[in-house]
Amino acid sequence: MSLPGDLLLLRPWWLAVLVLTLVAGVVFARRSRGLAGWERAVDPALMAALSRLGRLVPGSARHAWLPIAVAGLVALALVGPAQRDSGAPTFRNLDGIVVAMDLSRSIAEGGSLDDAEAAAQLVLQRAGTRPVSLIVYAGEAYVATAFTTDPGALGSIVAVLDGETVPDPGSRSDRALALARRTLAEAQVLRADVVLVTDGEGLGPAAFDEVTALRAEGAFVSAIHVAPSQRPGDMPPPDPAGLERLAAAGGGFFADATAPLAVAEGIGRRRSDALAEGDYAVLHYTDYGRYLLVLALFPALALFRRSV
């Protein structure tokens, strides 16, 4: 909740408690005056006798404000008056994830594109705070999105991919891995997971060479096998065994697109503790409520006074 100027309230719902506190304080102050209602509870003749004997001491509201002040200041502190701190340090995660999706004919026309997209979505959902990037490829590889910490935005892009997204015919996983390596280097990512979502078509020595290079630079390569439900007659057969060997060489995980949880959970378990100072400011606030709590101590101490 914003106020005039640059002051804002972090927890405005505590204003209701502040109002209730003030109302309760007014009622308490009124009841503390006079005999606080004893004249209605005690027999009038007895009250008159006690008054003649000097046994009645009417109350005073002189100190009734002390508990009201303590409760009011505490409630106001919980409201959270604050200001934005533009100088707060920010950090970015250096543990990234690159998802490389095969959009060649064997995937797009094989009837398994939905499985591939669902598997990629699951990996993105388990990314946590790690930045993620998307590569799409067929005969050539392209960066679909730069690294982002918003997997939801990336998921909306995955949902609209189809066989016409990449116009180049073929299936070159080696080029997708090479592009992933360049993308990681440009983003200065220290540790990364690269996930190939493909049927394994066209795997060759070049792809394994790229996996070796990625491992040398601290990245892990996992694979999700997309088994086609139908295969056009002129397409080469899928190679799940070769894809599993590639994942083993990359130190990653392997799973089928219909059950990709092993890859998603395996990647999600990796620690994300490589941080560097970021270039973008985050919403960081200086909460002044703590100082109001200090002020509340003074009327609270007065409650422990001794009467003479």
MARLO-255496 format. One record per residue: residue number from 1; residue in three letters; x, y, z of N, C-alpha, C, O in turn. Coordinates in steps of 0.1 Angstrom, whole numbers. Layout:
<tidos>
  num  residuo   n.xx   n.yy   n.zz  ca.xx  ca.yy  ca.zz   c.xx   c.yy   c.zz   o.xx   o.yy   o.zz
  NUM      ALA      X      Y      Z      X      Y      Z      X      Y      Z      X      Y      Z
...
</tidos>
This chain:
<tidos>
  num  residuo   n.xx   n.yy   n.zz  ca.xx  ca.yy  ca.zz   c.xx   c.yy   c.zz   o.xx   o.yy   o.zz
    1      MET      9    -12      0      0      0      0      9     12      0     17     14      9
    2      SER      7     21    -10     16     33    -11      9     45     -5     -3     46     -5
    3      LEU     18     54      1     14     66      7     20     77     -1     28     75     -9
    4      PRO     15     90      2     21    101     -5     36    101     -3     41     98      8
    5      GLY     44    106    -13     58    105    -12     63     91    -15     57     84    -23
    6      ASP     74     87     -9     80     74    -12     78     64      0     84     54      1
    7      LEU     68     68      9     65     59     20     54     49     16     45     53      9
    8      LEU     56     37     21     45     27     18     44     18     30     52     17     39
    9      LEU     33     10     30     29      1     41     31    -13     36     25    -17     26
   10      LEU     40    -21     43     42    -35     39     31    -44     42     28    -54     35
   11      ARG     24    -42     54     14    -51     58      1    -42     62     -2    -41     74
   12      PRO     -6    -36     53    -16    -27     56    -28    -33     63    -36    -26     70
   13      TRP    -29    -47     63    -41    -53     70    -40    -51     85    -50    -53     92
   14      TRP    -28    -48     90    -26    -46    104    -33    -32    109    -34    -30    121
   15      LEU    -36    -24     99    -43    -11    103    -57    -15    110    -61     -7    118
   16      ALA    -63    -26    106    -75    -30    113    -73    -32    127    -81    -29    136
   17      VAL    -62    -39    130    -58    -42    144    -55    -29    152    -58    -28    163
   18      LEU    -49    -19    145    -46     -7    151    -59      1    155    -60      6    166
   19      VAL    -69      1    146    -81      7    149    -88      0    161    -94      7    170
   20      LEU    -88    -13    161    -94    -21    172    -87    -18    185    -94    -17    195
   21      THR    -74    -16    184    -66    -13    196    -70      1    202    -72      2    214
   22      LEU    -72     11    193    -76     24    198    -90     24    204    -92     30    214
   23      VAL    -99     16    197   -113     15    203   -113      9    216   -119     13    226
   24      ALA   -105     -2    218   -104     -9    230    -98      0    241   -102     -1    253
   25      GLY    -88      8    237    -82     17    246    -91     28    252    -91     31    263
   26      VAL   -100     33    243   -110     43    247   -119     37    258   -123     43    268
   27      VAL   -124     25    255   -133     18    264   -126     15    277   -132     17    288
   28      PHE   -114     11    277   -106      8    289   -104     21    297   -105     20    309
   29      ALA   -101     32    290    -99     44    298   -112     49    305   -111     54    316
   30      ARG   -123     48    298   -136     52    304   -139     43    316   -144     48    327
   31      ARG   -136     30    315   -140     21    326   -130     23    338   -133     19    349
   32      SER   -118     28    335   -109     30    346   -112     42    355   -106     43    366
   33      ARG   -121     51    351   -125     62    359   -135     58    370   -141     48    368
   34      GLY   -136     66    381   -146     63    391   -144     50    398   -133     46    401
   35      LEU   -155     43    399   -154     30    406   -154     18    396   -156      6    400
   36      ALA   -153     21    384   -152     10    373   -163      1    373   -162    -11    370
   37      GLY   -176      6    377   -187     -3    376   -191    -10    389   -201    -17    389
   38      TRP   -182     -8    399   -185    -15    412   -198    -10    418   -205    -18    425
   39      GLU   -202      3    416   -214      8    422   -227      0    417   -237      1    423
   40      ARG   -226     -6    405   -237    -14    400   -237    -28    405   -247    -35    404
   41      ALA   -225    -33    410   -224    -47    414   -226    -48    429   -229    -59    434
   42      VAL   -224    -38    437   -224    -38    451   -237    -32    456   -242    -22    451
   43      ASP   -243    -37    467   -255    -32    473   -253    -17    476   -242    -14    482
   44      PRO   -262     -8    473   -261      6    475   -258      9    490   -250     18    493
   45      ALA   -265      2    499   -263      5    513   -249      2    517   -242      9    525
   46      LEU   -243     -9    512   -230    -13    515   -220     -3    510   -210      1    516
   47      MET   -223      2    497   -214     12    491   -214     25    499   -203     31    501
   48      ALA   -226     29    504   -226     41    512   -218     39    525   -212     49    530
   49      ALA   -219     28    531   -212     25    544   -197     25    541   -189     31    549
   50      LEU   -192     19    530   -178     19    527   -173     33    524   -162     37    528
   51      SER   -182     41    518   -178     55    515   -176     63    528   -167     71    529
   52      ARG   -185     61    538   -184     68    551   -172     64    558   -166     72    565
   53      LEU   -168     52    557   -156     47    564   -143     51    556   -132     48    561
   54      GLY   -144     57    544   -132     60    536   -126     49    530   -114     49    527
   55      ARG   -133     38    527   -127     26    521   -129     26    505   -124     17    499
   56      LEU   -135     37    500   -136     37    485   -126     47    480   -126     59    484
   57      VAL   -118     43    470   -108     51    464   -112     51    449   -109     41    442
   58      PRO   -118     62    444   -121     62    429   -109     61    421    -98     66    424
   59      GLY   -110     54    410    -99     52    401    -96     64    393   -104     74    392
   60      SER    -84     64    386    -80     75    378    -75     70    364    -69     59    363
   61      ALA    -78     78    354    -74     74    341    -60     80    337    -56     80    325
   62      ARG    -53     84    347    -41     91    345    -31     82    338    -23     86    329
   63      HIS    -30     69    342    -20     60    336    -27     50    327    -20     40    322
   64      ALA    -40     52    323    -46     42    315    -41     43    300    -42     33    293
   65      TRP    -34     54    297    -29     55    283    -17     46    281    -13     44    269
   66      LEU    -10     42    291      2     34    290      0     21    282      7     19    272
   67      PRO     -9     12    286    -11      0    278    -16      3    264    -14     -4    255
   68      ILE    -25     14    263    -30     17    250    -18     22    241    -18     18    229
   69      ALA     -9     29    246      2     34    238     11     22    234     16     21    222
   70      VAL     13     12    243     22      1    239     15     -7    228     21    -10    218
   71      ALA      2    -10    230     -5    -18    220     -6    -11    207     -4    -17    196
   72      GLY     -8      2    207     -9     10    195      4     11    187      4      9    175
   73      LEU     15     13    194     28     13    188     32      0    182     38     -1    171
   74      VAL     29    -11    189     32    -25    184     24    -27    171     29    -33    161
   75      ALA     11    -24    171      2    -26    159      7    -17    148      7    -22    136
   76      LEU     11     -5    151     17      4    140     30     -2    134     32      0    122
   77      ALA     38     -8    143     50    -14    138     48    -25    129     55    -27    119
   78      LEU     37    -33    132     34    -45    124     28    -40    111     28    -48    101
   79      VAL     22    -28    110     17    -23     97     29    -22     87     27    -24     75
   80      GLY     41    -19     92     53    -19     84     55     -7     75     56     -8     63
   81      PRO     56      5     81     59     17     73     73     15     68     83     12     75
   82      ALA     75     17     55     88     14     49     91     23     37     82     30     32
   83      GLN    103     23     32    107     29     20    116     20     11    122     11     17
   84      ARG    115     21     -2    123     13    -11    138     17     -9    141     28     -8
   85      ASP    146      6     -9    160      8     -8    166      5    -22    168     -6    -25
   86      SER    170     16    -29    175     14    -42    189      9    -42    194      5    -53
   87      GLY    196     10    -31    210      6    -31    213     -8    -26    224    -12    -23
   88      ALA    202    -16    -24    203    -29    -19    211    -38    -30    208    -37    -42
   89      PRO    220    -46    -25    227    -55    -35    218    -66    -40    210    -71    -33
   90      THR    220    -70    -53    212    -80    -59    222    -90    -65    233    -87    -68
   91      PHE    217   -103    -67    225   -113    -71    218   -121    -82    206   -122    -82
   92      ARG    226   -127    -91    220   -136   -101    226   -150   -100    238   -151    -96
   93      ASN    218   -160   -103    222   -173   -101    231   -177   -113    227   -174   -125
   94      LEU    242   -184   -111    251   -188   -122    250   -203   -125    258   -208   -132
   95      ASP    239   -209   -120    236   -223   -123    224   -223   -133    213   -221   -129
   96      GLY    227   -224   -146    216   -223   -156    212   -236   -161    218   -247   -159
   97      ILE    201   -236   -168    195   -248   -175    192   -244   -189    185   -233   -192
   98      VAL    197   -252   -199    193   -249   -213    185   -261   -218    190   -273   -217
   99      VAL    173   -259   -223    165   -269   -228    166   -268   -244    162   -258   -249
  100      ALA    171   -279   -250    172   -279   -265    161   -288   -271    162   -300   -268
  101      MET    152   -283   -278    140   -291   -283    142   -294   -298    144   -285   -306
  102      ASP    141   -306   -301    142   -311   -315    128   -309   -321    118   -315   -317
  103      LEU    128   -301   -332    115   -298   -339    116   -303   -354    109   -298   -363
  104      SER    124   -314   -356    125   -319   -369    113   -327   -373    103   -328   -365
  105      ARG    112   -331   -386    100   -338   -391     96   -351   -383     85   -354   -381
  106      SER    107   -358   -378    104   -370   -371     97   -368   -358     89   -376   -353
  107      ILE     98   -356   -352     91   -352   -340     78   -346   -344     67   -350   -339
  108      ALA     78   -336   -353     66   -329   -356     56   -337   -363     44   -336   -360
  109      GLU     60   -346   -372     51   -355   -379     49   -369   -373     41   -377   -378
  110      GLY     57   -371   -363     57   -385   -357     46   -386   -347     44   -397   -341
  111      GLY     39   -375   -344     28   -376   -334     32   -375   -320     24   -378   -311
  112      SER     44   -371   -317     49   -371   -303     53   -357   -299     60   -355   -288
  113      LEU     49   -346   -306     53   -333   -302     47   -329   -289     53   -321   -281
  114      ASP     35   -333   -287     28   -330   -274     36   -336   -262     38   -329   -252
  115      ASP     41   -348   -264     49   -354   -253     62   -346   -251     66   -344   -239
  116      ALA     68   -342   -262     81   -334   -261     78   -321   -253     86   -317   -245
  117      GLU     67   -314   -257     64   -302   -250     61   -303   -236     65   -295   -227
  118      ALA     54   -314   -232     50   -317   -218     63   -320   -210     64   -315   -199
  119      ALA     72   -327   -216     85   -330   -209     93   -318   -207     98   -316   -196
  120      ALA     94   -309   -217    101   -297   -215     95   -288   -205    102   -281   -197
  121      GLN     82   -287   -204     74   -279   -194     78   -284   -180     79   -276   -171
  122      LEU     78   -297   -178     81   -303   -165     95   -299   -161     97   -295   -149
  123      VAL    105   -299   -170    119   -295   -166    119   -280   -162    125   -277   -152
  124      LEU    111   -272   -169    111   -258   -166    104   -256   -152    109   -247   -144
  125      GLN     94   -263   -149     87   -262   -136     96   -265   -125     95   -260   -114
  126      ARG    105   -275   -127    114   -279   -116    127   -271   -115    137   -275   -108
  127      ALA    128   -260   -123    141   -253   -124    143   -245   -111    155   -242   -108
  128      GLY    133   -242   -104    135   -234    -91    139   -220    -95    133   -213   -103
  129      THR    150   -216    -88    155   -202    -90    166   -201   -101    172   -191   -103
  130      ARG    169   -212   -108    179   -212   -118    174   -206   -131    163   -209   -135
  131      PRO    182   -198   -137    178   -192   -150    177   -203   -161    185   -212   -160
  132      VAL    168   -201   -170    166   -211   -180    166   -205   -194    162   -193   -195
  133      SER    170   -212   -204    170   -207   -218    165   -219   -227    166   -230   -223
  134      LEU    160   -215   -238    154   -224   -247    161   -223   -261    162   -213   -266
  135      ILE    164   -235   -266    170   -236   -279    161   -245   -287    157   -256   -282
  136      VAL    158   -242   -300    150   -250   -309    159   -254   -320    167   -246   -325
  137      TYR    158   -266   -325    167   -270   -336    160   -281   -345    151   -288   -341
  138      ALA    165   -281   -357    162   -292   -366    175   -294   -374    185   -300   -369
  139      GLY    176   -289   -387    189   -290   -394    198   -279   -389    210   -280   -392
  140      GLU    193   -269   -382    201   -258   -377    195   -255   -363    183   -258   -360
  141      ALA    203   -249   -354    198   -246   -341    197   -231   -339    205   -223   -344
  142      TYR    187   -226   -331    185   -212   -328    181   -210   -314    175   -219   -307
  143      VAL    186   -199   -308    182   -195   -295    168   -189   -295    166   -179   -301
  144      ALA    158   -196   -289    145   -191   -288    143   -180   -278    136   -171   -280
  145      THR    149   -182   -266    149   -172   -255    162   -171   -249    169   -181   -247
  146      ALA    166   -159   -244    178   -158   -236    174   -163   -222    163   -167   -219
  147      PHE    185   -163   -213    182   -168   -200    172   -159   -192    173   -147   -193
  148      THR    163   -166   -186    153   -159   -178    150   -166   -165    152   -178   -164
  149      THR    146   -159   -155    142   -166   -142    127   -167   -141    122   -170   -130
  150      ASP    120   -166   -152    106   -167   -153    102   -179   -161     99   -178   -173
  151      PRO    102   -192   -156     99   -203   -164     85   -203   -170     83   -209   -180
  152      GLY     76   -196   -163     62   -195   -168     62   -189   -182     55   -193   -191
  153      ALA     70   -178   -184     70   -171   -197     76   -180   -207     72   -180   -219
  154      LEU     86   -188   -203     92   -198   -213     82   -209   -216     82   -214   -228
  155      GLY     75   -213   -206     65   -224   -209     55   -220   -219     50   -228   -227
  156      SER     51   -207   -220     41   -203   -230     47   -203   -244     40   -205   -253
  157      ILE     60   -202   -245     66   -203   -258     67   -217   -262     65   -221   -274
  158      VAL     70   -226   -253     71   -240   -256     58   -245   -261     57   -254   -270
  159      ALA     47   -240   -256     34   -245   -259     30   -242   -274     21   -249   -279
  160      VAL     36   -232   -280     32   -229   -294     42   -234   -304     41   -230   -316
  161      LEU     52   -242   -300     62   -247   -310     55   -257   -319     47   -265   -314
  162      ASP     60   -258   -331     54   -268   -341     65   -271   -351     76   -266   -350
  163      GLY     61   -279   -361     71   -283   -371     75   -272   -380     85   -274   -388
  164      GLU     69   -260   -380     72   -249   -389     81   -239   -382     85   -229   -388
  165      THR     84   -241   -369     92   -232   -361    106   -231   -367    111   -220   -368
  166      VAL    112   -242   -370    125   -242   -376    124   -247   -390    121   -259   -392
  167      PRO    128   -239   -400    126   -243   -414    136   -252   -420    134   -258   -430
  168      ASP    148   -253   -413    159   -261   -418    156   -276   -417    154   -281   -405
  169      PRO    156   -284   -427    154   -298   -426    166   -305   -420    177   -301   -420
  170      GLY    163   -317   -413    173   -324   -407    171   -325   -392    162   -319   -387
  171      SER    181   -331   -385    181   -332   -371    195   -332   -366    202   -342   -365
  172      ARG    201   -320   -362    215   -319   -359    216   -315   -344    217   -304   -340
  173      SER    216   -326   -336    217   -324   -321    231   -318   -318    232   -311   -308
  174      ASP    241   -321   -326    255   -316   -324    254   -300   -325    261   -294   -317
  175      ARG    247   -295   -334    246   -280   -335    238   -274   -324    242   -263   -319
  176      ALA    228   -281   -319    221   -276   -307    230   -276   -295    230   -267   -287
  177      LEU    238   -286   -293    248   -287   -282    258   -276   -283    262   -270   -273
  178      ALA    263   -274   -295    273   -264   -297    268   -250   -294    275   -242   -288
  179      LEU    255   -247   -298    249   -235   -295    247   -233   -280    248   -222   -275
  180      ALA    243   -244   -274    241   -243   -259    254   -240   -252    254   -232   -243
  181      ARG    265   -245   -257    278   -242   -251    282   -228   -253    287   -221   -244
  182      ARG    279   -222   -265    282   -208   -267    273   -199   -259    277   -189   -253
  183      THR    260   -203   -258    251   -195   -250    255   -195   -235    254   -184   -229
  184      LEU    260   -206   -230    264   -207   -216    277   -198   -214    278   -191   -204
  185      ALA    286   -198   -223    298   -190   -222    295   -175   -223    300   -168   -215
  186      GLU    286   -171   -232    282   -157   -233    275   -152   -220    276   -141   -216
  187      ALA    267   -161   -214    260   -157   -202    268   -159   -189    264   -155   -178
  188      GLN    281   -163   -191    290   -165   -180    284   -175   -169    286   -172   -157
  189      VAL    277   -185   -173    272   -195   -164    283   -204   -160    289   -210   -169
  190      LEU    284   -206   -147    295   -215   -143    292   -230   -143    300   -238   -147
  191      ARG    280   -233   -139    275   -247   -139    262   -247   -146    253   -239   -144
  192      ALA    259   -258   -154    247   -258   -161    242   -272   -164    250   -282   -163
  193      ASP    230   -273   -167    224   -286   -172    218   -283   -186    210   -274   -188
  194      VAL    222   -291   -195    217   -290   -209    208   -302   -211    212   -314   -209
  195      VAL    196   -300   -215    186   -311   -217    182   -312   -231    176   -303   -237
  196      LEU    185   -323   -238    181   -326   -251    168   -333   -251    166   -343   -245
  197      VAL    158   -327   -258    145   -333   -260    144   -338   -274    141   -329   -283
  198      THR    146   -350   -277    147   -355   -291    145   -370   -292    144   -377   -281
  199      ASP    143   -375   -304    141   -389   -306    155   -396   -308    155   -409   -310
  200      GLY    166   -389   -308    179   -395   -310    183   -396   -325    193   -402   -328
  201      GLU    175   -391   -334    178   -392   -348    190   -384   -351    192   -373   -347
  202      GLY    199   -390   -359    211   -383   -364    222   -381   -354    231   -373   -356
  203      LEU    222   -388   -343    233   -387   -334    246   -393   -340    246   -404   -346
  204      GLY    256   -385   -339    269   -390   -344    281   -386   -336    279   -380   -325
  205      PRO    293   -388   -340    305   -384   -332    305   -370   -329    310   -366   -318
  206      ALA    300   -361   -337    301   -347   -335    293   -343   -322    297   -334   -314
  207      ALA    281   -350   -320    273   -347   -308    280   -352   -296    280   -345   -285
  208      PHE    287   -363   -296    295   -368   -284    307   -359   -282    311   -357   -270
  209      ASP    313   -353   -292    324   -344   -290    319   -331   -283    326   -326   -274
  210      GLU    307   -327   -287    302   -315   -280    298   -318   -265    300   -309   -257
  211      VAL    294   -330   -263    291   -334   -249    304   -334   -241    304   -329   -229
  212      THR    315   -339   -246    328   -339   -240    332   -325   -237    337   -322   -226
  213      ALA    330   -316   -246    334   -302   -244    326   -295   -233    331   -288   -225
  214      LEU    313   -298   -233    304   -293   -222    308   -298   -209    308   -290   -199
  215      ARG    311   -311   -208    316   -316   -195    329   -310   -190    330   -307   -178
  216      ALA    338   -307   -200    350   -301   -196    348   -287   -191    356   -281   -183
  217      GLU    337   -280   -194    334   -267   -190    324   -267   -178    319   -256   -174
  218      GLY    322   -279   -172    314   -279   -160    299   -281   -162    291   -280   -152
  219      ALA    295   -284   -174    280   -286   -177    277   -301   -177    285   -309   -180
  220      PHE    264   -304   -174    259   -317   -175    249   -318   -186    242   -309   -189
  221      VAL    249   -330   -193    240   -331   -204    230   -343   -201    235   -354   -199
  222      SER    217   -340   -201    207   -350   -199    199   -351   -212    200   -343   -221
  223      ALA    191   -362   -213    184   -365   -225    170   -370   -222    168   -378   -213
  224      ILE    160   -365   -229    147   -370   -229    143   -376   -242    143   -368   -252
  225      HIS    140   -389   -243    137   -395   -255    123   -394   -259    114   -397   -251
  226      VAL    120   -389   -271    107   -387   -276    104   -399   -286    109   -398   -297
  227      ALA     97   -408   -282     94   -420   -291     82   -416   -300     71   -413   -295
  228      PRO     84   -417   -313     73   -413   -322     62   -423   -322     65   -435   -321
  229      SER     50   -419   -322     38   -428   -323     36   -433   -337     30   -444   -339
  230      GLN     41   -426   -346     41   -430   -360     54   -424   -367     58   -413   -364
  231      ARG     59   -432   -377     71   -427   -383     69   -426   -398     66   -437   -405
  232      PRO     71   -414   -404     71   -414   -419     81   -423   -425     92   -425   -419
  233      GLY     78   -429   -436     86   -439   -442    100   -435   -446    109   -443   -446
  234      ASP    102   -422   -449    115   -418   -453    123   -413   -442    134   -407   -444
  235      MET    119   -414   -430    126   -409   -418    135   -420   -412    130   -432   -412
  236      PRO    147   -417   -408    155   -427   -401    149   -431   -388    142   -423   -382
  237      PRO    152   -443   -383    146   -447   -370    152   -440   -358    163   -435   -359
  238      PRO    144   -438   -348    149   -432   -336    160   -440   -329    161   -452   -332
  239      ASP    168   -434   -321    180   -441   -315    180   -438   -300    188   -431   -295
  240      PRO    171   -445   -292    171   -442   -278    183   -448   -271    188   -442   -261
  241      ALA    189   -459   -276    201   -464   -270    213   -454   -271    220   -452   -262
  242      GLY    214   -448   -283    225   -438   -285    222   -426   -276    232   -420   -271
  243      LEU    210   -422   -275    206   -410   -266    210   -413   -252    214   -404   -244
  244      GLU    207   -426   -247    211   -429   -234    226   -429   -231    231   -425   -221
  245      ARG    234   -434   -241    248   -433   -241    253   -418   -240    262   -415   -233
  246      LEU    246   -410   -247    250   -396   -247    248   -389   -234    256   -382   -229
  247      ALA    236   -393   -227    234   -388   -214    244   -393   -204    248   -386   -195
  248      ALA    247   -406   -205    257   -411   -196    271   -404   -198    278   -401   -188
  249      ALA    275   -401   -210    287   -394   -213    287   -380   -207    297   -374   -203
  250      GLY    274   -374   -207    273   -361   -202    271   -360   -187    269   -349   -182
  251      GLY    271   -371   -180    270   -371   -165    256   -367   -161    254   -362   -150
  252      GLY    246   -368   -170    232   -364   -167    223   -375   -165    227   -386   -161
  253      PHE    210   -373   -168    200   -382   -166    193   -385   -179    193   -378   -189
  254      PHE    186   -397   -179    179   -401   -192    165   -406   -188    163   -412   -178
  255      ALA    155   -402   -196    142   -406   -194    134   -406   -207    139   -400   -217
  256      ASP    122   -412   -207    114   -412   -218    104   -400   -217    101   -396   -206
  257      ALA    100   -394   -228     91   -382   -227     78   -385   -221     72   -376   -216
  258      THR     74   -397   -221     61   -401   -214     63   -402   -199     53   -402   -192
  259      ALA     75   -403   -194     78   -403   -180     91   -396   -177    101   -402   -173
  260      PRO     91   -382   -178    103   -374   -177    107   -370   -163    116   -362   -161
  261      LEU    100   -376   -153    103   -372   -140    117   -374   -135    122   -366   -127
  262      ALA    123   -385   -140    137   -388   -135    147   -376   -139    155   -373   -131
  263      VAL    145   -371   -151    153   -360   -156    150   -347   -148    159   -340   -143
  264      ALA    137   -344   -147    133   -332   -141    137   -331   -126    142   -321   -121
  265      GLU    134   -342   -119    138   -342   -105    153   -343   -103    158   -337    -93
  266      GLY    160   -350   -111    175   -351   -110    181   -337   -112    190   -333   -104
  267      ILE    176   -330   -122    181   -316   -124    177   -307   -112    185   -299   -108
  268      GLY    165   -309   -108    160   -300    -97    167   -302    -84    168   -293    -75
  269      ARG    174   -314    -82    181   -317    -69    195   -310    -69    201   -309    -59
  270      ARG    200   -306    -81    213   -300    -81    213   -287    -73    203   -279    -74
  271      ARG    223   -284    -65    224   -272    -57    226   -260    -66    233   -261    -76
  272      SER    220   -249    -62    221   -237    -69    227   -226    -60    220   -217    -55
  273      ASP    240   -227    -58    247   -218    -49    258   -210    -55    265   -203    -48
  274      ALA    259   -209    -68    268   -201    -75    262   -188    -78    253   -187    -87
  275      LEU    266   -177    -71    259   -164    -73    269   -153    -77    281   -154    -74
  276      ALA    264   -143    -84    272   -132    -87    264   -119    -86    251   -121    -87
  277      GLU    270   -108    -84    262    -96    -83    255    -93    -96    261    -93   -106
  278      GLY    242    -90    -95    234    -87   -106    233    -73   -110    237    -64   -103
  279      ASP    228    -70   -122    227    -57   -127    214    -50   -125    212    -38   -127
  280      TYR    204    -58   -121    190    -53   -119    186    -52   -105    189    -61    -97
  281      ALA    180    -41   -101    175    -39    -87    163    -47    -85    154    -49    -93
  282      VAL    162    -52    -73    150    -59    -68    142    -51    -59    147    -40    -54
  283      LEU    130    -55    -55    122    -47    -46    127    -50    -32    123    -61    -26
  284      HIS    135    -41    -26    140    -43    -13    136    -31     -5    137    -20     -9
  285      TYR    131    -33      8    125    -23     15    133    -21     29    137    -31     34
  286      THR    133     -9     34    138     -6     47    125     -4     56    118      5     54
  287      ASP    123    -14     65    111    -14     74    114     -6     86    124     -9     94
  288      TYR    106      4     89    108     13    100    100      8    112    100     14    123
  289      GLY     93     -3    111     86     -8    122     94    -12    134     89    -11    145
  290      ARG    106    -16    132    115    -20    143    118     -8    153    119    -10    165
  291      TYR    118      4    147    121     16    155    109     19    163    110     24    175
  292      LEU     97     17    158     85     19    166     84      9    177     79     12    188
  293      LEU     89     -3    176     90    -13    187     99     -7    198     96    -10    210
  294      VAL    109     -1    194    118      5    205    111     16    212    112     17    225
  295      LEU    103     24    205     95     35    212     85     29    221     82     34    232
  296      ALA     79     17    218     69     10    226     75      6    239     68      4    249
  297      LEU     88      4    240     94      0    253     93     10    264     92      7    275
  298      PHE     92     23    260     92     34    271     79     34    278     79     33    291
  299      PRO     67     34    272     55     32    280     53     19    286     47     17    297
  300      ALA     60      8    280     59     -5    286     67     -5    299     62    -11    309
  301      LEU     78      2    300     86      2    312     78     10    323     79      6    335
  302      ALA     70     20    319     63     27    329     52     19    336     47     22    347
  303      LEU     48      8    329     38     -1    335     43     -8    347     35    -13    355
  304      PHE     57     -9    349     62    -16    360     66     -7    372     73    -11    381
  305      ARG     60      6    371     63     15    382     57      9    395     48      1    396
  306      ARG     63     14    406     59     10    420     51     21    426     55     33    425
  307      SER     39     18    431     31     28    438     36     29    453     38     19    459
  308      VAL     36     41    458     41     44    471     29     46    480     30     48    492
</tidos>
